[in-house]
Each structure stands twice: as structure tokens, then as C-alpha cells.
Amino acid sequence: ITISRNKWKHHAEIQTDLEPQLPLVQGSQNDINQILLTLIVNASQAIEEVLEKDSDERGVIRLTTRMRDGMVEIQVTDSGSGIPDEIKDRIFDPFFTTREVGCGSGQGLALARRIIVEKYRGNIYFDSRVGEGTTFVIQIPLNGNGGPYEKTDSLCG
């Protein structure tokens, strides 16, 4: 949240609802930080798209953590523009971006999916409604619940 503040501070507020007693999961703190940074920046950009220039109106980015079905679940919800139906199937494709040239590489969500699904044997998916916003959900299994893990460098909770 702190690292991304300059991206959202003028047009959004961040709300958190973090479960205080989450168990540790095996994984890299750097991986999770990078994925959350990607999701927060994307959420901020989606909010910025719907706000009028010079408006005092602000959107909301909400981060939530929970234990659900033997997995640690992280949700990032925004009040932005939402994802149109015609591109929902491509959102995790490498090099796919809706941003102007020079404003996005199309690698953030592809990398997030690869790390969560392939490395941590978890899930990442989204629910989106055009004009209402999007929620990305990350589910990371507790050690052993999702299958074998690749080598990781730390525990994070």
C-alpha cells in the first residue's frame, strides 16, 4: 500500500479488512508484494478512468484477507470501470494490455497468475461488472494443501 501510494492518493482511498490471525503460508514475500502492487496499481488506473478530470470525487480500493476452505484468501476490490466481457478471457494473457503504448507491458497479471497457480498451486480469478468495479481473488493453500511447491525463500502470512 505504501509503495503504491503515489499511484492512488489523488483519486482513491484504500480500505483494509485484514484477518489478524492468518496462518503462515509457504512462499516468497517478494512474490506476494509484487502481485499486490500490480493489483493495486491496476485498481487505481481503473478508478482514474471513471473519474472526471479535476473532480474531488474519489474511488475505493479495498484489500481483504481471510481464511477460506483451507486457503489464505486475499481480495483486491476497486470501484473502477470494470472489465468488459469481450476481454475477460484475455486478462491473464502475456503482453495483453488495455493501456496506451508506454503505459503498461501486459505482464503484471500474467506473472501474477503464473506465480499463484504454477508456483504456489493456488488460484487467482476475478469478478467484474462494467461501470461498477472489479474484485481479484487470490487463494494460496496452506503448506501441503495445494500440491508440491517450488523452492521459496521465506514464509509470509
N, C-alpha and C positions, 0 to 999 in steps of 0.2 A: 504494500500500500504506500509506504513511504517513498520508495524508488519511483513509483508511477505518479506521484502527486502532481508534478508539473503538467501531466497529460490531462488530468481530470479536474483540477482545482477551480477552474474558471466556469465550468458548466455542469459539474456533477458533485454530489456528495457521496461519501462512502458510508455504508452502514454495515455493521458486523453482528453476527449472531453465531458465536463460536462456542462449541461444546467444550467446557473446561476439562472434562475427564476423558478425552480421547486416548485410546491406547496408541502406542508406538507402532508404526508400520516400517517395514524394511524398505529402504530406498535412499535416494540422494536428495538432500535438502536443496541442492542447486537445481536439480531437475524440476522439483515442485515449485520452487521460486520462479523459474523461467516460465513454466506453464501458467502460473497465476499472473505473472506480469503480462504475458500475451493476452490472457482473457480480460484483464482489467483495461489494458490499452484498447483492445477491440471494443469493449463495452463503452469506453469513453468516446471513441470515434463514432459509434452508433448513436450515442446520445447527442453528440455535437451535430450530427446530420439532421436531426429533427428540430433542433432549437433555432429560432430566428437569430440572425446577427444582432448584436447589441442588446439582446434580451437579458433581463435579470432572472429569467426562469432557469431552474437547474434540474437536471435529471438525477436519478439514483442508481448507484451500483451497490448491490448487496452481496456480501460474502457470508455464507453459512456453512458450518461444519456439523456433522452428525455421525453417529454410528448407525448403520442400516444394513441388515441382512449379512452380518459378519464382515462388513467393509466400512472403512472410513470414507465418508462421502463429503465432497466439497462442492458447493454450488456457487456460481457467479451469475447473478441476475442483473439485467440492466433494463432501464426504461427507454431504450433507444428505438431505432427504426424497425427492428425485426429483420428476419432473413426471408427474402421472397422464396416462394415454393419452387420456382424454376432453378434455383441454385443450391437448394438444400442438399442434394445428392453429391455436390462437388465441394462442399465446405472444407472437408479434410484432405482434399487432393493437393499434392505438392504443386507449388507455383500458382495455385488459384488465388486470386485476389480481386476484390471489388474496388480497390483503391486506385488512384491515379498513378501513373508511372512515377517511380521515385518515392512513393509514399507507402509502400508495402511490398514485401517479397513473396507473399503467399506461402511462407514456410512455417509460420507460427503454429497454426492449428494442425498441420501435417505432422510436425515434430511432436506436438503435444499428444496426438493420437498414437504415434509410434512408441513414445515412451510409456504412456499409460497402458496401452493394450499389449504391446510386444514385450517390453521390459518388465513391467510390474504385473502383468496378467490381470489388469483391471478393465474398467470400462470408461469411456467418455462419450457423451451424447448430448443433445440439446433439444430444447423445446422452444419454438419461436412463433410469434404471431406478428405479422406485419402491422406496424403502427402502434404496437403495444410493448415489444421488447423480446428479449431472449434470455433463457437460462441455460447455462452449460453445467453439466453434472459430471464430476469426476468421482469414480469409485475405485478405491485401492484396497485390495484384500489384505487382511492381517496375514502375517508371515505364515506361509504354507497353504492358505486357503485358495489361492489362485493358480497354483502350479509352481514350477521351478522359477526362481528369479535369476537374472544375470547378476554378475558381480556389482555390488553397490558400495558407496563409500561412507554411508552413515545411516543412522536411524533418524527418522523425523516423525513428529506427531502433530 
